[in-house]
Amino acid sequence: MDIASLSTALSMTKLNGDIGVLMLSKQLDAVETMGDSMIKIMEQSVTPHVGGNVDISV
């Protein structure tokens, strides 16, 4: 086995792992941002007086 090719293969493996971690980090940031936005939208849509009283006529 050639030492130079082994070194190159290990470097590429490390680089691919680093890129994968960075991509997952970016995705996590995006998901957190979407979650925060969703929470804000849900908080704005809450109307506490709706549903408090129920009229049932039979």
N, C-alpha and C positions, 0 to 999 in steps of 0.2 A: 504494500500500500504506500502510495506516495504521500509524504508529509505535507507538501504544498497543497495537494488536492484535499486532504483531510482538513487542513486549516481553513481553506476556502469554504468547504462544506459546513464546518462549524460556524464560521462567520455568517454565512447565509442563514443558517438555522436561527442564530441569535437575532439577526436582523428581522427575519420573519416573525419571530416571537415578539420583538419590540414593536413592530408595526401592528401586530394583532392587539397588543395591550393598548396602544394609542388609539386604535379604532374603537375598541370597547369603551375606552374612557370618553371619547367624543359621543358615542351613542348614549352612554349613561348621562352625560350632561344634557343631551337633547331630550331624553325621557324625563329627567327631573324638571326641565323647563316646561315641557308639555303638561306634566303633573301639576306644577304650580299654576299654570294657566287654567287647567281644568278646575282646580279648587276655587280660583277666583270667579270663574263663570258660575260654578255651583253656588257660591256664597251670594252672588248677585241675583240669582234666580229664586232664592228663598223668600217666600212671602209668609210670614208667621201667622197671619190672620186667616189664610185660606185653609180649609179643612178642619177648623176648630169646632165648627157646628155642623151637625148633620140633620137635615130635615127628611123625615121618613113619613110618607102618608100612605095609608093602606086603604 
